[in-house]
Amino acid sequence: MIKFEIENHGVDILLDNDGIEELMKYLQFIKTNDESIHLTAGNELSEDPSQNGKNIVKHVKIVYTNM
């Protein structure tokens, strides 16, 4: 499970064991391929409502900037 929740002026990233492994694979993919990746609710991101009333993020774009 990978979930991003909006917390005031920041973002909480919630990961279970599988989510950590998935996120590491996504990061390695964009680094190896000099790419970006989109994570969307219902696919890579959890659609489960927040347990504490926070808004969940439905789309995340991760961009590799090789500087």
C-alpha positions as CSV (number, residue, x, y, z in Angstrom):
1,M,0.0,0.0,0.0
2,I,1.2,3.4,-0.9
3,K,-0.9,6.4,0.2
4,F,-0.2,10.2,0.2
5,E,-2.3,12.3,2.5
6,I,-2.3,16.1,2.7
7,E,-1.4,17.4,6.2
8,N,-1.7,21.1,6.6
9,H,1.1,22.4,4.4
10,G,2.8,19.1,3.8
11,V,2.2,15.5,2.7
12,D,2.3,12.3,4.7
13,I,3.5,9.3,2.9
14,L,2.0,6.0,4.3
15,L,3.7,2.8,3.2
16,D,3.3,-0.8,4.3
17,N,6.0,-3.4,3.5
18,D,4.8,-4.0,0.0
19,G,4.4,-0.3,-0.6
20,I,8.0,0.3,0.4
21,E,9.2,-2.3,-2.1
22,E,7.0,-0.9,-4.8
23,L,8.1,2.7,-4.2
24,M,11.8,1.6,-4.4
25,K,11.1,-0.2,-7.7
26,Y,9.5,3.0,-9.1
27,L,12.4,5.1,-8.0
28,Q,14.9,2.7,-9.4
29,F,13.0,2.6,-12.7
30,I,13.0,6.4,-13.2
31,K,16.6,6.6,-12.3
32,T,17.7,3.8,-14.7
33,N,15.5,5.1,-17.5
34,D,15.9,8.9,-16.9
35,E,12.1,9.2,-16.8
36,S,9.2,10.3,-14.7
37,I,6.3,8.2,-13.5
38,H,2.7,8.9,-12.5
39,L,1.2,7.1,-9.6
40,T,-2.6,7.2,-9.5
41,A,-5.3,6.3,-7.0
42,G,-6.8,2.9,-7.8
43,N,-3.7,1.8,-9.5
44,E,-0.4,2.4,-7.7
45,L,-1.9,4.5,-4.9
46,S,-4.5,3.4,-2.3
47,E,-8.0,4.7,-2.7
48,D,-8.9,3.9,0.9
49,P,-10.2,6.9,2.8
50,S,-8.0,8.5,5.4
51,Q,-8.6,7.2,8.9
52,N,-8.1,10.6,10.4
53,G,-10.0,12.9,8.1
54,K,-7.1,14.0,5.9
55,N,-7.5,14.4,2.2
56,I,-5.9,11.7,0.1
57,V,-3.8,12.5,-3.0
58,K,-5.2,10.9,-6.1
59,H,-2.2,11.6,-8.4
60,V,1.6,11.9,-7.8
61,K,4.2,12.5,-10.5
62,I,7.8,11.6,-9.6
63,V,10.4,13.2,-11.8
64,Y,14.0,12.3,-12.1
65,T,16.2,15.3,-12.7
66,N,19.7,14.1,-13.5
67,M,21.8,17.2,-12.6
